[in-house]
Amino acid sequence: MIDLNSELSSLTALRSSELVLLAYEHGYFKNFEKLQMQAIEAALYKVKYSGCSIGFNEIKDAMSMVK
């Protein structure tokens, strides 16, 4: 019999907002040139209003880290 708890304990969950930040780290937003920071912020708000559990303060903190 498989112990589901031990099988899943090593998994890490990522939120959509964290995927947006990973995309930034891998250069996805470079094509936006001068609008890069606005595009990242817009993407974070888009995932927030699409159901991702990210707070306004977390978006503010994320934007201060990417600048």
CHARMM internal coordinates of N, CA and C (Angstrom, degrees):
IC EDIT
DIST 1 N 1 CA 1.4497
DIST 1 CA 1 C 1.5312
ANGL 1 N 1 CA 1 C 109.42
DIST 1 C 2 N 1.3217
ANGL 1 CA 1 C 2 N 116.19
DIHE 1 N 1 CA 1 C 2 N 137.89
DIST 2 N 2 CA 1.4622
ANGL 1 C 2 N 2 CA 122.41
DIHE 1 CA 1 C 2 N 2 CA -178.45
DIST 2 CA 2 C 1.5219
ANGL 2 N 2 CA 2 C 109.77
DIHE 1 C 2 N 2 CA 2 C -87.67
DIST 2 C 3 N 1.3397
ANGL 2 CA 2 C 3 N 115.57
DIHE 2 N 2 CA 2 C 3 N 132.37
DIST 3 N 3 CA 1.4629
ANGL 2 C 3 N 3 CA 121.61
DIHE 2 CA 2 C 3 N 3 CA 175.46
DIST 3 CA 3 C 1.5284
ANGL 3 N 3 CA 3 C 107.71
DIHE 2 C 3 N 3 CA 3 C -89.54
DIST 3 C 4 N 1.3246
ANGL 3 CA 3 C 4 N 116.42
DIHE 3 N 3 CA 3 C 4 N 101.71
DIST 4 N 4 CA 1.4633
ANGL 3 C 4 N 4 CA 122.02
DIHE 3 CA 3 C 4 N 4 CA -175.35
DIST 4 CA 4 C 1.5253
ANGL 4 N 4 CA 4 C 112.19
DIHE 3 C 4 N 4 CA 4 C -59.81
DIST 4 C 5 N 1.3082
ANGL 4 CA 4 C 5 N 116.81
DIHE 4 N 4 CA 4 C 5 N -38.08
DIST 5 N 5 CA 1.4677
ANGL 4 C 5 N 5 CA 120.54
DIHE 4 CA 4 C 5 N 5 CA -178.99
DIST 5 CA 5 C 1.5234
ANGL 5 N 5 CA 5 C 111.01
DIHE 4 C 5 N 5 CA 5 C -61.21
DIST 5 C 6 N 1.3159
ANGL 5 CA 5 C 6 N 117.97
DIHE 5 N 5 CA 5 C 6 N -44.71
DIST 6 N 6 CA 1.4608
ANGL 5 C 6 N 6 CA 120.15
DIHE 5 CA 5 C 6 N 6 CA -179.54
DIST 6 CA 6 C 1.5281
ANGL 6 N 6 CA 6 C 111.32
DIHE 5 C 6 N 6 CA 6 C -70.91
DIST 6 C 7 N 1.3175
ANGL 6 CA 6 C 7 N 117.85
DIHE 6 N 6 CA 6 C 7 N -30.75
DIST 7 N 7 CA 1.4550
ANGL 6 C 7 N 7 CA 121.70
DIHE 6 CA 6 C 7 N 7 CA 178.43
DIST 7 CA 7 C 1.5293
ANGL 7 N 7 CA 7 C 112.07
DIHE 6 C 7 N 7 CA 7 C -69.28
DIST 7 C 8 N 1.3329
ANGL 7 CA 7 C 8 N 116.95
DIHE 7 N 7 CA 7 C 8 N -35.38
DIST 8 N 8 CA 1.4617
ANGL 7 C 8 N 8 CA 121.12
DIHE 7 CA 7 C 8 N 8 CA -175.87
DIST 8 CA 8 C 1.5218
ANGL 8 N 8 CA 8 C 113.91
DIHE 7 C 8 N 8 CA 8 C -94.67
DIST 8 C 9 N 1.3054
ANGL 8 CA 8 C 9 N 118.54
DIHE 8 N 8 CA 8 C 9 N -8.23
DIST 9 N 9 CA 1.4650
ANGL 8 C 9 N 9 CA 121.22
DIHE 8 CA 8 C 9 N 9 CA -174.44
DIST 9 CA 9 C 1.5308
ANGL 9 N 9 CA 9 C 112.83
DIHE 8 C 9 N 9 CA 9 C -65.40
DIST 9 C 10 N 1.3044
ANGL 9 CA 9 C 10 N 118.68
DIHE 9 N 9 CA 9 C 10 N -23.74
DIST 10 N 10 CA 1.4654
ANGL 9 C 10 N 10 CA 120.59
DIHE 9 CA 9 C 10 N 10 CA -178.14
DIST 10 CA 10 C 1.5291
ANGL 10 N 10 CA 10 C 112.92
DIHE 9 C 10 N 10 CA 10 C -89.96
DIST 10 C 11 N 1.3163
ANGL 10 CA 10 C 11 N 118.88
DIHE 10 N 10 CA 10 C 11 N -3.53
DIST 11 N 11 CA 1.4518
ANGL 10 C 11 N 11 CA 121.92
DIHE 10 CA 10 C 11 N 11 CA -179.34
DIST 11 CA 11 C 1.5236
ANGL 11 N 11 CA 11 C 111.39
DIHE 10 C 11 N 11 CA 11 C -78.11
DIST 11 C 12 N 1.3148
ANGL 11 CA 11 C 12 N 115.76
DIHE 11 N 11 CA 11 C 12 N 146.37
DIST 12 N 12 CA 1.4573
ANGL 11 C 12 N 12 CA 122.06
DIHE 11 CA 11 C 12 N 12 CA 175.82
DIST 12 CA 12 C 1.5208
ANGL 12 N 12 CA 12 C 108.15
DIHE 11 C 12 N 12 CA 12 C -117.08
DIST 12 C 13 N 1.3162
ANGL 12 CA 12 C 13 N 116.45
DIHE 12 N 12 CA 12 C 13 N 130.20
DIST 13 N 13 CA 1.4638
ANGL 12 C 13 N 13 CA 120.98
DIHE 12 CA 12 C 13 N 13 CA 179.54
DIST 13 CA 13 C 1.5240
ANGL 13 N 13 CA 13 C 109.29
DIHE 12 C 13 N 13 CA 13 C -94.02
DIST 13 C 14 N 1.3257
ANGL 13 CA 13 C 14 N 115.72
DIHE 13 N 13 CA 13 C 14 N 138.29
DIST 14 N 14 CA 1.4607
ANGL 13 C 14 N 14 CA 121.73
DIHE 13 CA 13 C 14 N 14 CA 175.79
DIST 14 CA 14 C 1.5175
ANGL 14 N 14 CA 14 C 109.34
DIHE 13 C 14 N 14 CA 14 C -117.93
DIST 14 C 15 N 1.3219
ANGL 14 CA 14 C 15 N 115.51
DIHE 14 N 14 CA 14 C 15 N 138.39
DIST 15 N 15 CA 1.4572
ANGL 14 C 15 N 15 CA 119.95
DIHE 14 CA 14 C 15 N 15 CA 174.08
DIST 15 CA 15 C 1.5210
ANGL 15 N 15 CA 15 C 108.84
DIHE 14 C 15 N 15 CA 15 C -86.63
DIST 15 C 16 N 1.3131
ANGL 15 CA 15 C 16 N 115.57
DIHE 15 N 15 CA 15 C 16 N 162.69
DIST 16 N 16 CA 1.4664
ANGL 15 C 16 N 16 CA 120.66
DIHE 15 CA 15 C 16 N 16 CA 178.37
DIST 16 CA 16 C 1.5186
ANGL 16 N 16 CA 16 C 110.95
DIHE 15 C 16 N 16 CA 16 C -58.07
DIST 16 C 17 N 1.3199
ANGL 16 CA 16 C 17 N 117.01
DIHE 16 N 16 CA 16 C 17 N -35.93
DIST 17 N 17 CA 1.4656
ANGL 16 C 17 N 17 CA 120.45
DIHE 16 CA 16 C 17 N 17 CA 179.71
DIST 17 CA 17 C 1.5213
ANGL 17 N 17 CA 17 C 110.77
DIHE 16 C 17 N 17 CA 17 C -63.80
DIST 17 C 18 N 1.3105
ANGL 17 CA 17 C 18 N 117.52
DIHE 17 N 17 CA 17 C 18 N -36.71
DIST 18 N 18 CA 1.4588
ANGL 17 C 18 N 18 CA 120.54
DIHE 17 CA 17 C 18 N 18 CA 178.13
DIST 18 CA 18 C 1.5270
ANGL 18 N 18 CA 18 C 110.63
DIHE 17 C 18 N 18 CA 18 C -70.04
DIST 18 C 19 N 1.3145
ANGL 18 CA 18 C 19 N 117.14
DIHE 18 N 18 CA 18 C 19 N -32.09
DIST 19 N 19 CA 1.4646
ANGL 18 C 19 N 19 CA 119.99
DIHE 18 CA 18 C 19 N 19 CA 175.51
DIST 19 CA 19 C 1.5262
ANGL 19 N 19 CA 19 C 111.16
DIHE 18 C 19 N 19 CA 19 C -67.44
DIST 19 C 20 N 1.3371
ANGL 19 CA 19 C 20 N 116.83
DIHE 19 N 19 CA 19 C 20 N -35.89
DIST 20 N 20 CA 1.4726
ANGL 19 C 20 N 20 CA 120.57
DIHE 19 CA 19 C 20 N 20 CA 175.73
DIST 20 CA 20 C 1.5238
ANGL 20 N 20 CA 20 C 109.65
DIHE 19 C 20 N 20 CA 20 C -61.41
DIST 20 C 21 N 1.3267
ANGL 20 CA 20 C 21 N 116.89
DIHE 20 N 20 CA 20 C 21 N -43.80
DIST 21 N 21 CA 1.4674
ANGL 20 C 21 N 21 CA 120.35
DIHE 20 CA 20 C 21 N 21 CA -179.71
DIST 21 CA 21 C 1.5225
ANGL 21 N 21 CA 21 C 111.63
DIHE 20 C 21 N 21 CA 21 C -68.56
DIST 21 C 22 N 1.3237
ANGL 21 CA 21 C 22 N 117.81
DIHE 21 N 21 CA 21 C 22 N -34.97
DIST 22 N 22 CA 1.4635
ANGL 21 C 22 N 22 CA 120.50
DIHE 21 CA 21 C 22 N 22 CA 173.96
DIST 22 CA 22 C 1.5252
ANGL 22 N 22 CA 22 C 110.93
DIHE 21 C 22 N 22 CA 22 C -64.50
DIST 22 C 23 N 1.3214
ANGL 22 CA 22 C 23 N 116.10
DIHE 22 N 22 CA 22 C 23 N -38.80
DIST 23 N 23 CA 1.4643
ANGL 22 C 23 N 23 CA 120.17
DIHE 22 CA 22 C 23 N 23 CA 177.29
DIST 23 CA 23 C 1.5227
ANGL 23 N 23 CA 23 C 109.84
DIHE 22 C 23 N 23 CA 23 C -61.61
DIST 23 C 24 N 1.3182
ANGL 23 CA 23 C 24 N 117.25
DIHE 23 N 23 CA 23 C 24 N -41.39
DIST 24 N 24 CA 1.4669
ANGL 23 C 24 N 24 CA 121.39
DIHE 23 CA 23 C 24 N 24 CA 176.86
DIST 24 CA 24 C 1.5318
ANGL 24 N 24 CA 24 C 110.22
DIHE 23 C 24 N 24 CA 24 C -60.42
DIST 24 C 25 N 1.3363
ANGL 24 CA 24 C 25 N 116.58
DIHE 24 N 24 CA 24 C 25 N -46.97
DIST 25 N 25 CA 1.4616
ANGL 24 C 25 N 25 CA 120.83
DIHE 24 CA 24 C 25 N 25 CA -178.74
DIST 25 CA 25 C 1.5289
ANGL 25 N 25 CA 25 C 112.04
DIHE 24 C 25 N 25 CA 25 C -61.25
DIST 25 C 26 N 1.3119
ANGL 25 CA 25 C 26 N 116.73
DIHE 25 N 25 CA 25 C 26 N -28.51
DIST 26 N 26 CA 1.4662
ANGL 25 C 26 N 26 CA 121.03
DIHE 25 CA 25 C 26 N 26 CA -178.74
DIST 26 CA 26 C 1.5245
ANGL 26 N 26 CA 26 C 112.50
DIHE 25 C 26 N 26 CA 26 C -96.05
DIST 26 C 27 N 1.3398
ANGL 26 CA 26 C 27 N 117.20
DIHE 26 N 26 CA 26 C 27 N 11.43
DIST 27 N 27 CA 1.4541
ANGL 26 C 27 N 27 CA 121.35
DIHE 26 CA 26 C 27 N 27 CA 171.50
DIST 27 CA 27 C 1.5123
ANGL 27 N 27 CA 27 C 116.69
DIHE 26 C 27 N 27 CA 27 C 86.21
DIST 27 C 28 N 1.3199
ANGL 27 CA 27 C 28 N 118.52
DIHE 27 N 27 CA 27 C 28 N 11.69
DIST 28 N 28 CA 1.4647
ANGL 27 C 28 N 28 CA 120.63
DIHE 27 CA 27 C 28 N 28 CA -177.98
DIST 28 CA 28 C 1.5268
ANGL 28 N 28 CA 28 C 111.96
DIHE 27 C 28 N 28 CA 28 C -60.84
DIST 28 C 29 N 1.3032
ANGL 28 CA 28 C 29 N 118.70
DIHE 28 N 28 CA 28 C 29 N -34.72
DIST 29 N 29 CA 1.4646
ANGL 28 C 29 N 29 CA 122.00
DIHE 28 CA 28 C 29 N 29 CA -174.00
DIST 29 CA 29 C 1.5308
ANGL 29 N 29 CA 29 C 113.70
DIHE 28 C 29 N 29 CA 29 C -89.10
DIST 29 C 30 N 1.3230
ANGL 29 CA 29 C 30 N 118.67
DIHE 29 N 29 CA 29 C 30 N 1.04
DIST 30 N 30 CA 1.4670
ANGL 29 C 30 N 30 CA 121.31
DIHE 29 CA 29 C 30 N 30 CA -178.54
DIST 30 CA 30 C 1.5244
ANGL 30 N 30 CA 30 C 112.42
DIHE 29 C 30 N 30 CA 30 C -62.46
DIST 30 C 31 N 1.3141
ANGL 30 CA 30 C 31 N 117.67
DIHE 30 N 30 CA 30 C 31 N -29.31
DIST 31 N 31 CA 1.4658
ANGL 30 C 31 N 31 CA 121.00
DIHE 30 CA 30 C 31 N 31 CA -179.81
DIST 31 CA 31 C 1.5261
ANGL 31 N 31 CA 31 C 112.90
DIHE 30 C 31 N 31 CA 31 C -65.40
DIST 31 C 32 N 1.3263
ANGL 31 CA 31 C 32 N 117.00
DIHE 31 N 31 CA 31 C 32 N -17.01
DIST 32 N 32 CA 1.4597
ANGL 31 C 32 N 32 CA 120.62
DIHE 31 CA 31 C 32 N 32 CA -179.37
DIST 32 CA 32 C 1.5264
ANGL 32 N 32 CA 32 C 112.61
DIHE 31 C 32 N 32 CA 32 C -83.07
DIST 32 C 33 N 1.3236
ANGL 32 CA 32 C 33 N 116.75
DIHE 32 N 32 CA 32 C 33 N -5.62
DIST 33 N 33 CA 1.4583
ANGL 32 C 33 N 33 CA 125.34
DIHE 32 CA 32 C 33 N 33 CA 177.42
DIST 33 CA 33 C 1.5220
ANGL 33 N 33 CA 33 C 112.77
DIHE 32 C 33 N 33 CA 33 C 45.24
DIST 33 C 34 N 1.3270
ANGL 33 CA 33 C 34 N 118.36
DIHE 33 N 33 CA 33 C 34 N -111.78
DIST 34 N 34 CA 1.4721
ANGL 33 C 34 N 34 CA 121.76
DIHE 33 CA 33 C 34 N 34 CA -175.80
DIST 34 CA 34 C 1.5320
ANGL 34 N 34 CA 34 C 112.64
DIHE 33 C 34 N 34 CA 34 C -65.14
DIST 34 C 35 N 1.3126
ANGL 34 CA 34 C 35 N 116.67
DIHE 34 N 34 CA 34 C 35 N -22.75
DIST 35 N 35 CA 1.4742
ANGL 34 C 35 N 35 CA 120.85
DIHE 34 CA 34 C 35 N 35 CA -178.07
DIST 35 CA 35 C 1.5266
ANGL 35 N 35 CA 35 C 112.37
DIHE 34 C 35 N 35 CA 35 C -96.09
DIST 35 C 36 N 1.3221
ANGL 35 CA 35 C 36 N 116.95
DIHE 35 N 35 CA 35 C 36 N 14.10
DIST 36 N 36 CA 1.4640
ANGL 35 C 36 N 36 CA 120.23
DIHE 35 CA 35 C 36 N 36 CA -175.28
DIST 36 CA 36 C 1.5266
ANGL 36 N 36 CA 36 C 112.53
DIHE 35 C 36 N 36 CA 36 C -57.22
DIST 36 C 37 N 1.3102
ANGL 36 CA 36 C 37 N 118.26
DIHE 36 N 36 CA 36 C 37 N -49.19
DIST 37 N 37 CA 1.4705
ANGL 36 C 37 N 37 CA 120.71
DIHE 36 CA 36 C 37 N 37 CA -177.70
DIST 37 CA 37 C 1.5297
ANGL 37 N 37 CA 37 C 111.30
DIHE 36 C 37 N 37 CA 37 C -64.61
DIST 37 C 38 N 1.3386
ANGL 37 CA 37 C 38 N 116.43
DIHE 37 N 37 CA 37 C 38 N -39.88
DIST 38 N 38 CA 1.4670
ANGL 37 C 38 N 38 CA 119.72
DIHE 37 CA 37 C 38 N 38 CA 177.84
DIST 38 CA 38 C 1.5278
ANGL 38 N 38 CA 38 C 110.52
DIHE 37 C 38 N 38 CA 38 C -65.79
DIST 38 C 39 N 1.3268
ANGL 38 CA 38 C 39 N 117.78
DIHE 38 N 38 CA 38 C 39 N -36.16
DIST 39 N 39 CA 1.4658
ANGL 38 C 39 N 39 CA 121.21
DIHE 38 CA 38 C 39 N 39 CA 179.55
DIST 39 CA 39 C 1.5201
ANGL 39 N 39 CA 39 C 111.14
DIHE 38 C 39 N 39 CA 39 C -67.26
DIST 39 C 40 N 1.3235
ANGL 39 CA 39 C 40 N 117.15
DIHE 39 N 39 CA 39 C 40 N -40.11
DIST 40 N 40 CA 1.4648
ANGL 39 C 40 N 40 CA 120.55
DIHE 39 CA 39 C 40 N 40 CA 177.75
DIST 40 CA 40 C 1.5218
ANGL 40 N 40 CA 40 C 110.25
DIHE 39 C 40 N 40 CA 40 C -64.64
DIST 40 C 41 N 1.3199
ANGL 40 CA 40 C 41 N 116.34
DIHE 40 N 40 CA 40 C 41 N -46.53
DIST 41 N 41 CA 1.4693
ANGL 40 C 41 N 41 CA 120.67
DIHE 40 CA 40 C 41 N 41 CA 179.78
DIST 41 CA 41 C 1.5306
ANGL 41 N 41 CA 41 C 110.38
DIHE 40 C 41 N 41 CA 41 C -63.04
DIST 41 C 42 N 1.3157
ANGL 41 CA 41 C 42 N 117.05
DIHE 41 N 41 CA 41 C 42 N -42.03
DIST 42 N 42 CA 1.4688
ANGL 41 C 42 N 42 CA 120.78
DIHE 41 CA 41 C 42 N 42 CA 178.29
DIST 42 CA 42 C 1.5232
ANGL 42 N 42 CA 42 C 110.64
DIHE 41 C 42 N 42 CA 42 C -62.16
DIST 42 C 43 N 1.3262
ANGL 42 CA 42 C 43 N 116.99
DIHE 42 N 42 CA 42 C 43 N -40.43
DIST 43 N 43 CA 1.4629
ANGL 42 C 43 N 43 CA 120.50
DIHE 42 CA 42 C 43 N 43 CA 179.07
DIST 43 CA 43 C 1.5236
ANGL 43 N 43 CA 43 C 111.13
DIHE 42 C 43 N 43 CA 43 C -65.01
DIST 43 C 44 N 1.3310
ANGL 43 CA 43 C 44 N 116.54
DIHE 43 N 43 CA 43 C 44 N -39.12
DIST 44 N 44 CA 1.4695
ANGL 43 C 44 N 44 CA 119.48
DIHE 43 CA 43 C 44 N 44 CA 178.15
DIST 44 CA 44 C 1.5262
ANGL 44 N 44 CA 44 C 111.67
DIHE 43 C 44 N 44 CA 44 C -65.73
DIST 44 C 45 N 1.3283
ANGL 44 CA 44 C 45 N 116.45
DIHE 44 N 44 CA 44 C 45 N -42.38
DIST 45 N 45 CA 1.4731
ANGL 44 C 45 N 45 CA 118.86
DIHE 44 CA 44 C 45 N 45 CA 177.11
DIST 45 CA 45 C 1.5293
ANGL 45 N 45 CA 45 C 111.22
DIHE 44 C 45 N 45 CA 45 C -67.05
DIST 45 C 46 N 1.3215
ANGL 45 CA 45 C 46 N 117.31
DIHE 45 N 45 CA 45 C 46 N -35.12
DIST 46 N 46 CA 1.4605
ANGL 45 C 46 N 46 CA 120.55
DIHE 45 CA 45 C 46 N 46 CA 178.60
DIST 46 CA 46 C 1.5251
ANGL 46 N 46 CA 46 C 110.86
DIHE 45 C 46 N 46 CA 46 C -62.61
DIST 46 C 47 N 1.3315
ANGL 46 CA 46 C 47 N 117.33
DIHE 46 N 46 CA 46 C 47 N -45.43
DIST 47 N 47 CA 1.4651
ANGL 46 C 47 N 47 CA 118.50
DIHE 46 CA 46 C 47 N 47 CA 179.46
DIST 47 CA 47 C 1.5232
ANGL 47 N 47 CA 47 C 110.59
DIHE 46 C 47 N 47 CA 47 C -69.31
DIST 47 C 48 N 1.3503
ANGL 47 CA 47 C 48 N 117.24
DIHE 47 N 47 CA 47 C 48 N -31.92
DIST 48 N 48 CA 1.4725
ANGL 47 C 48 N 48 CA 119.68
DIHE 47 CA 47 C 48 N 48 CA 176.42
DIST 48 CA 48 C 1.5264
ANGL 48 N 48 CA 48 C 110.85
DIHE 47 C 48 N 48 CA 48 C -61.49
DIST 48 C 49 N 1.3287
ANGL 48 CA 48 C 49 N 115.92
DIHE 48 N 48 CA 48 C 49 N -49.86
DIST 49 N 49 CA 1.4531
ANGL 48 C 49 N 49 CA 119.97
DIHE 48 CA 48 C 49 N 49 CA -176.90
DIST 49 CA 49 C 1.5277
ANGL 49 N 49 CA 49 C 112.83
DIHE 48 C 49 N 49 CA 49 C -79.23
DIST 49 C 50 N 1.3300
ANGL 49 CA 49 C 50 N 116.35
DIHE 49 N 49 CA 49 C 50 N -2.95
DIST 50 N 50 CA 1.4662
ANGL 49 C 50 N 50 CA 120.41
DIHE 49 CA 49 C 50 N 50 CA 174.25
DIST 50 CA 50 C 1.5238
ANGL 50 N 50 CA 50 C 111.01
DIHE 49 C 50 N 50 CA 50 C -99.44
DIST 50 C 51 N 1.3314
ANGL 50 CA 50 C 51 N 116.78
DIHE 50 N 50 CA 50 C 51 N 3.27
DIST 51 N 51 CA 1.4555
ANGL 50 C 51 N 51 CA 119.80
DIHE 50 CA 50 C 51 N 51 CA 173.38
DIST 51 CA 51 C 1.5120
ANGL 51 N 51 CA 51 C 116.21
DIHE 50 C 51 N 51 CA 51 C 118.83
DIST 51 C 52 N 1.3218
ANGL 51 CA 51 C 52 N 118.72
DIHE 51 N 51 CA 51 C 52 N -3.73
DIST 52 N 52 CA 1.4617
ANGL 51 C 52 N 52 CA 120.80
DIHE 51 CA 51 C 52 N 52 CA 178.42
DIST 52 CA 52 C 1.5301
ANGL 52 N 52 CA 52 C 109.42
DIHE 51 C 52 N 52 CA 52 C -71.44
DIST 52 C 53 N 1.2984
ANGL 52 CA 52 C 53 N 115.41
DIHE 52 N 52 CA 52 C 53 N 138.74
DIST 53 N 53 CA 1.4553
ANGL 52 C 53 N 53 CA 120.89
DIHE 52 CA 52 C 53 N 53 CA -178.66
DIST 53 CA 53 C 1.5281
ANGL 53 N 53 CA 53 C 110.27
DIHE 52 C 53 N 53 CA 53 C -85.52
DIST 53 C 54 N 1.3176
ANGL 53 CA 53 C 54 N 115.45
DIHE 53 N 53 CA 53 C 54 N 79.79
DIST 54 N 54 CA 1.4638
ANGL 53 C 54 N 54 CA 121.57
DIHE 53 CA 53 C 54 N 54 CA 175.90
DIST 54 CA 54 C 1.5205
ANGL 54 N 54 CA 54 C 107.52
DIHE 53 C 54 N 54 CA 54 C -131.33
DIST 54 C 55 N 1.3128
ANGL 54 CA 54 C 55 N 115.50
DIHE 54 N 54 CA 54 C 55 N 134.89
DIST 55 N 55 CA 1.4600
ANGL 54 C 55 N 55 CA 120.20
DIHE 54 CA 54 C 55 N 55 CA -177.91
DIST 55 CA 55 C 1.5166
ANGL 55 N 55 CA 55 C 112.20
DIHE 54 C 55 N 55 CA 55 C -89.84
DIST 55 C 56 N 1.3176
ANGL 55 CA 55 C 56 N 115.11
DIHE 55 N 55 CA 55 C 56 N 164.92
DIST 56 N 56 CA 1.4618
ANGL 55 C 56 N 56 CA 120.59
DIHE 55 CA 55 C 56 N 56 CA 178.42
DIST 56 CA 56 C 1.5300
ANGL 56 N 56 CA 56 C 110.97
DIHE 55 C 56 N 56 CA 56 C -59.69
DIST 56 C 57 N 1.3280
ANGL 56 CA 56 C 57 N 116.65
DIHE 56 N 56 CA 56 C 57 N -39.62
DIST 57 N 57 CA 1.4628
ANGL 56 C 57 N 57 CA 120.16
DIHE 56 CA 56 C 57 N 57 CA 179.44
DIST 57 CA 57 C 1.5259
ANGL 57 N 57 CA 57 C 111.28
DIHE 56 C 57 N 57 CA 57 C -66.06
DIST 57 C 58 N 1.3192
ANGL 57 CA 57 C 58 N 116.95
DIHE 57 N 57 CA 57 C 58 N -35.57
DIST 58 N 58 CA 1.4663
ANGL 57 C 58 N 58 CA 120.18
DIHE 57 CA 57 C 58 N 58 CA 177.81
DIST 58 CA 58 C 1.5285
ANGL 58 N 58 CA 58 C 111.06
DIHE 57 C 58 N 58 CA 58 C -66.38
DIST 58 C 59 N 1.3222
ANGL 58 CA 58 C 59 N 116.97
DIHE 58 N 58 CA 58 C 59 N -38.08
DIST 59 N 59 CA 1.4610
ANGL 58 C 59 N 59 CA 120.56
DIHE 58 CA 58 C 59 N 59 CA 176.98
DIST 59 CA 59 C 1.5283
ANGL 59 N 59 CA 59 C 109.36
DIHE 58 C 59 N 59 CA 59 C -64.91
DIST 59 C 60 N 1.3230
ANGL 59 CA 59 C 60 N 116.19
DIHE 59 N 59 CA 59 C 60 N -43.56
DIST 60 N 60 CA 1.4693
ANGL 59 C 60 N 60 CA 120.73
DIHE 59 CA 59 C 60 N 60 CA 178.56
DIST 60 CA 60 C 1.5299
ANGL 60 N 60 CA 60 C 110.13
DIHE 59 C 60 N 60 CA 60 C -60.88
DIST 60 C 61 N 1.3328
ANGL 60 CA 60 C 61 N 117.70
DIHE 60 N 60 CA 60 C 61 N -44.58
DIST 61 N 61 CA 1.4624
ANGL 60 C 61 N 61 CA 121.83
DIHE 60 CA 60 C 61 N 61 CA 178.97
DIST 61 CA 61 C 1.5275
ANGL 61 N 61 CA 61 C 111.36
DIHE 60 C 61 N 61 CA 61 C -63.82
DIST 61 C 62 N 1.3221
ANGL 61 CA 61 C 62 N 116.42
DIHE 61 N 61 CA 61 C 62 N -41.49
DIST 62 N 62 CA 1.4621
ANGL 61 C 62 N 62 CA 120.80
DIHE 61 CA 61 C 62 N 62 CA 179.73
DIST 62 CA 62 C 1.5187
ANGL 62 N 62 CA 62 C 110.26
DIHE 61 C 62 N 62 CA 62 C -63.46
DIST 62 C 63 N 1.3179
ANGL 62 CA 62 C 63 N 117.12
DIHE 62 N 62 CA 62 C 63 N -41.60
DIST 63 N 63 CA 1.4643
ANGL 62 C 63 N 63 CA 120.65
DIHE 62 CA 62 C 63 N 63 CA -179.02
DIST 63 CA 63 C 1.5323
ANGL 63 N 63 CA 63 C 110.67
DIHE 62 C 63 N 63 CA 63 C -67.81
DIST 63 C 64 N 1.3101
ANGL 63 CA 63 C 64 N 118.04
DIHE 63 N 63 CA 63 C 64 N -32.73
DIST 64 N 64 CA 1.4688
ANGL 63 C 64 N 64 CA 119.64
DIHE 63 CA 63 C 64 N 64 CA 177.63
DIST 64 CA 64 C 1.5254
ANGL 64 N 64 CA 64 C 110.87
DIHE 63 C 64 N 64 CA 64 C -71.35
DIST 64 C 65 N 1.3216
ANGL 64 CA 64 C 65 N 118.42
DIHE 64 N 64 CA 64 C 65 N -24.67
DIST 65 N 65 CA 1.4611
ANGL 64 C 65 N 65 CA 121.32
DIHE 64 CA 64 C 65 N 65 CA 178.66
DIST 65 CA 65 C 1.5226
ANGL 65 N 65 CA 65 C 111.94
DIHE 64 C 65 N 65 CA 65 C -81.21
DIST 65 C 66 N 1.3292
ANGL 65 CA 65 C 66 N 118.62
DIHE 65 N 65 CA 65 C 66 N -30.39
DIST 66 N 66 CA 1.4628
ANGL 65 C 66 N 66 CA 119.89
DIHE 65 CA 65 C 66 N 66 CA -176.39
DIST 66 CA 66 C 1.5231
ANGL 66 N 66 CA 66 C 113.10
DIHE 65 C 66 N 66 CA 66 C -85.26
DIST 66 C 67 N 1.2908
ANGL 66 CA 66 C 67 N 118.37
DIHE 66 N 66 CA 66 C 67 N -13.91
DIST 67 N 67 CA 1.4763
ANGL 66 C 67 N 67 CA 120.89
DIHE 66 CA 66 C 67 N 67 CA -178.04
DIST 67 CA 67 C 1.5054
ANGL 67 N 67 CA 67 C 111.25
DIHE 66 C 67 N 67 CA 67 C -75.98
END
COOR INIT
IC SEED 1 N 1 CA 1 C
IC BUILD
